[in-house]
Amino acid sequence: MFQYKITADKKIIISNGTVLQTFDVSKFSQIDGLALDEDEIKVAISGILLNGESVLEIIGLGNSEDGNTIIEGINGTDLVWLSHDHLLINTGKYISRITISTSQIEPIHKFSRVSYAPIHLSISPSKEKLAYLRWKSDSQRICLYNMTTNESEHFKVSCRSYCWLDDRTILYSNLNGIKLLDVENGKISIFLKDAKSLLKFRDFKLRCGELSTIIEGIKEYNHDKDVTNPLYLNQRIFFKVIASNEQRECYSAILSTDLEKKDIQQHHFQKGRYHENYYADSSNSIFLYSREANDRDFRLFPSPGVPTGALVFYNQDWDWDE
């Protein structure tokens, strides 16, 4: 697996733990999207050059037989790989499919958007359905587009973060627990109501002793007691827990459970910081990342003893405008 980041001197470093590949991206005034394909042989970068032109660049890594490809006149966010030759991109008003070998750009779905802001585009396991978030009033709603039937649907659920569980089910959170959305019939069920619902898990107090004590002491007036940011990986559902005590000291943890909610594990616990997000690798090691004020780079905080080279990190907000 690869890790990549942008350094202060405008270079992208890609690492698989032993081999480093560095790409000079100083020709860009802004990078809006960056994505590594599933087989880790190509990287797609979209952005704006110093001369103001928009461009999508496909870079072949060391184990790729393909060279670099530059497609001019297109920019956007939310890059999603469909195959080695096909890529999805949010161009501001459309989700478009790009054929890299021919540089063909095909708009496949139009949505209401006034800027290149990320829509958190993701694809179902079968690569048939696209999900994204759309602002409605003061909240984000889950939207769905079926690439096979060309049908679209908007769900009346408020959402801050989500992930696909399977082709029919989306896990999502909005600071009031984690829920399950059945995209076939629109039905919603509760996966975790809030942090206090963890107390019902078998072995929770044994495996998460300090966190359990904090949650047990939470009063109803205390709002920091939620479960958020679901992530499905390795047949387990990961999630973030945020809590605070009566002294308003904040705590955060990353936990996971099996699909039957019988085996709960604590992967990370700390006091004094709420990380923005996290990633779990194939061995269930946890990597946390957050952004400091006025800091152009995300800083990675790996769990003790875990090499950061195992991380695959996707970010849609690269911008070094002065």
C-alpha positions in Angstrom: 0.0 0.0 0.0 1.1 3.6 -0.7 1.3 6.7 1.3 1.4 10.1 -0.4 1.5 13.7 0.7 2.4 17.1 -0.6 5.4 18.8 1.0 6.0 22.5 1.6 8.2 22.8 -1.5 5.4 21.5 -3.7 6.5 17.9 -4.3 4.3 14.8 -4.0 6.0 11.9 -2.3 4.6 8.5 -2.9 5.9 5.6 -0.7 5.2 1.9 -0.3 7.5 1.6 2.7 10.7 1.0 0.7 10.5 2.9 -2.6 10.0 6.6 -2.7 8.8 8.3 -5.9 8.8 12.1 -5.9 6.9 14.3 -8.4 7.4 18.0 -8.7 4.0 19.7 -8.8 5.3 23.3 -8.6 3.7 23.9 -12.1 0.3 23.8 -10.3 -1.0 26.9 -8.5 -3.7 24.7 -7.0 -4.4 21.0 -6.7 -8.1 20.0 -6.3 -8.1 16.2 -6.6 -5.7 13.4 -6.1 -6.4 9.6 -6.2 -4.5 6.4 -6.4 -6.0 3.5 -8.3 -6.9 0.2 -6.7 -3.9 -1.7 -8.1 -1.5 1.1 -7.0 0.0 1.7 -10.4 -1.5 5.1 -11.4 -2.1 8.4 -9.6 -4.5 11.0 -11.0 -4.0 14.7 -10.1 -6.4 17.5 -11.1 -5.7 21.2 -10.6 -4.9 24.5 -12.1 -1.5 25.4 -13.6 0.4 28.6 -12.9 -0.8 30.0 -16.2 -4.5 29.5 -15.2 -5.2 26.5 -17.3 -7.1 23.5 -15.9 -5.5 20.1 -16.3 -5.9 16.4 -15.3 -2.6 14.5 -15.2 -2.3 10.7 -14.9 1.1 9.5 -13.6 2.3 5.9 -14.0 4.1 4.6 -11.0 7.3 2.4 -11.2 5.3 -0.8 -11.7 3.1 0.6 -14.4 3.7 0.0 -18.1 1.9 3.2 -19.0 3.5 6.6 -19.2 2.1 9.9 -18.1 -1.1 11.3 -19.7 -2.1 15.0 -19.6 -5.7 16.0 -20.4 -6.1 19.7 -20.7 -9.2 21.8 -20.2 -10.7 19.8 -17.3 -10.5 20.3 -13.6 -12.5 19.0 -10.6 -12.6 17.2 -7.3 -13.7 13.8 -6.0 -11.6 11.6 -8.3 -12.8 8.0 -8.4 -11.1 5.2 -10.4 -13.4 2.8 -12.3 -10.6 0.9 -14.0 -7.1 1.5 -15.3 -8.5 3.4 -18.2 -11.6 5.1 -16.7 -11.9 7.7 -14.0 -14.8 9.7 -12.6 -14.5 13.3 -11.7 -16.8 16.0 -10.2 -16.4 19.0 -12.6 -18.7 21.4 -10.7 -22.0 20.6 -12.4 -21.5 17.1 -13.7 -20.0 13.8 -12.7 -18.0 12.9 -15.8 -16.4 9.7 -16.9 -12.9 10.1 -18.5 -11.4 7.6 -20.8 -7.7 8.1 -20.3 -6.4 6.3 -23.5 -8.5 8.6 -25.7 -8.8 11.7 -23.4 -12.6 11.5 -23.9 -14.7 13.3 -21.4 -18.3 12.1 -21.0 -20.8 13.8 -18.6 -22.9 11.1 -17.1 -24.8 12.8 -14.3 -25.8 16.5 -13.8 -26.4 17.9 -10.3 -26.9 21.3 -8.8 -23.5 22.8 -7.9 -22.1 26.3 -8.2 -18.4 25.5 -7.5 -15.8 22.8 -7.6 -16.4 22.0 -3.9 -16.0 18.3 -3.1 -19.3 16.3 -3.0 -17.6 13.3 -1.3 -18.3 11.1 -4.3 -17.9 7.3 -3.7 -18.9 4.2 -5.6 -20.6 1.0 -4.4 -18.7 -2.3 -4.2 -20.1 -3.4 -7.6 -19.2 -0.1 -9.1 -22.8 0.3 -10.3 -24.0 3.1 -7.9 -22.6 6.5 -7.1 -23.3 8.2 -3.8 -22.5 11.8 -3.0 -23.6 14.6 -0.6 -25.6 17.6 -1.6 -26.4 20.7 0.4 -30.1 21.2 1.2 -30.8 24.3 3.4 -28.2 24.0 6.2 -27.5 20.2 6.0 -26.0 17.7 3.6 -28.3 15.0 2.0 -27.3 11.7 0.5 -27.9 11.4 -3.2 -27.6 8.3 -5.4 -27.0 7.8 -9.1 -27.3 4.4 -10.8 -24.9 4.2 -13.7 -26.7 1.2 -15.2 -30.3 2.6 -15.2 -29.3 6.3 -15.2 -31.8 6.8 -12.4 -31.1 9.3 -9.5 -32.5 9.6 -6.1 -32.2 12.1 -3.2 -32.7 10.8 0.4 -34.2 13.0 3.1 -31.4 12.1 5.5 -28.9 14.6 7.0 -25.4 13.4 6.7 -21.8 14.5 7.6 -19.9 11.3 6.8 -20.8 8.0 5.2 -19.5 4.8 3.6 -20.8 1.9 1.6 -21.5 -1.3 3.6 -22.6 -3.3 0.6 -24.4 -2.5 -2.7 -27.7 -1.9 -0.9 -26.6 -0.3 2.4 -24.9 2.9 3.4 -23.6 3.7 6.9 -23.8 7.3 7.8 -23.5 9.7 10.7 -24.6 13.3 11.5 -23.7 13.9 15.2 -26.7 11.8 16.4 -25.4 8.3 16.1 -24.6 6.0 13.2 -27.5 4.7 11.0 -28.0 2.3 8.2 -29.7 3.5 5.0 -31.3 0.9 2.7 -30.9 2.6 -0.8 -33.4 0.1 -2.3 -36.4 1.2 -0.2 -35.1 4.2 1.7 -35.6 2.6 5.1 -33.4 3.8 8.0 -32.3 1.7 11.0 -30.0 2.5 13.9 -26.6 0.9 14.1 -25.4 2.9 17.2 -27.6 5.4 18.9 -24.8 7.3 20.7 -21.7 6.7 22.8 -23.8 5.4 25.8 -25.2 2.6 23.6 -21.6 1.1 23.7 -22.2 0.2 27.4 -24.5 -2.5 26.2 -21.7 -4.3 24.2 -20.3 -7.4 25.7 -16.7 -6.9 26.8 -16.9 -3.1 26.3 -16.0 -2.3 29.9 -13.2 -4.9 29.9 -11.6 -3.8 26.6 -12.3 0.0 26.8 -12.1 0.6 30.6 -11.2 4.3 30.7 -13.5 5.2 27.9 -16.3 3.2 29.5 -15.8 5.2 32.8 -16.0 8.5 31.0 -19.2 7.5 29.1 -20.9 6.2 32.2 -20.3 9.6 33.9 -21.8 11.7 31.0 -24.8 13.8 31.9 -27.6 14.5 29.6 -26.7 18.2 29.3 -23.3 17.2 28.0 -23.4 17.2 24.2 -20.0 15.6 23.5 -21.0 11.9 23.6 -21.4 10.8 20.0 -20.2 8.1 17.6 -19.3 9.3 14.1 -17.3 8.7 10.9 -18.2 5.1 10.0 -15.7 3.1 7.9 -16.2 -0.4 6.6 -13.0 -2.4 6.1 -11.9 -6.0 6.6 -15.4 -7.2 7.5 -15.5 -4.8 10.4 -17.2 -1.4 11.0 -14.9 1.2 12.4 -16.1 4.4 14.0 -14.9 7.4 16.0 -16.2 8.1 19.6 -16.1 11.6 21.0 -16.8 12.3 24.7 -16.1 14.8 27.5 -16.4 14.7 31.2 -17.9 17.3 33.6 -14.7 19.3 33.5 -15.2 19.6 29.7 -12.0 17.6 29.1 -12.4 16.0 25.6 -11.6 12.4 24.7 -11.6 10.6 21.4 -11.3 6.9 20.5 -11.4 4.7 17.4 -13.3 1.5 17.9 -14.5 -1.3 15.6 -17.0 -4.1 15.8 -18.0 -7.1 13.7 -21.2 -6.9 11.7 -23.1 -8.8 14.4 -21.9 -6.3 17.1 -20.5 -9.1 19.2 -16.8 -8.4 19.1 -15.8 -4.8 20.0 -12.2 -3.6 19.8 -10.5 -0.3 20.8 -7.8 0.7 18.4 -7.0 4.2 19.8 -7.8 6.3 22.8 -6.5 9.7 23.8 -7.3 12.9 25.7 -7.3 16.5 24.6 -7.8 16.2 20.8 -10.5 15.5 18.4 -8.9 14.3 15.1 -10.8 15.2 12.0 -10.6 11.7 10.5 -8.8 8.4 10.4 -7.9 5.5 8.2 -7.5 1.8 9.0 -5.3 -0.4 6.9 -5.6 -4.1 6.0 -4.1 -5.1 9.3 -6.6 -2.9 11.2 -3.8 -0.5 12.2 -5.2 3.0 12.7 -3.9 6.3 11.3 -5.3 9.6 12.5 -5.0 12.9 10.7 -6.1 16.5 11.4 -5.4 19.9 10.0 -3.9 22.7 12.0 -5.1 26.3 11.5 -3.1 28.0 8.7 -1.3 24.7 7.9 -1.3 23.5 4.3 -0.4 19.9 5.1 -2.3 17.3 7.0 -0.2 15.9 9.9 -0.4 12.2 10.4 -0.5 10.8 13.9 0.1 7.0 13.7 -0.6 4.7 16.6 2.6 3.8 18.4 4.8 1.4 16.5 2.7 1.5 13.3 4.7 2.5 10.2 3.0 5.4 8.2 4.1 3.7 5.0 1.0 1.4 5.3 -1.3 4.3 4.8 -3.4 5.1 1.8 -4.5 8.7 2.2 -7.0 10.5 0.1 -7.6 14.2 0.4 -9.8 16.5 -1.7 -8.6 19.9 -0.3 -5.1 20.6 -1.5 -4.7 24.3 -1.8 -1.7 26.5 -1.2 -3.2 29.9 -2.3 -1.4 32.7 -0.4 
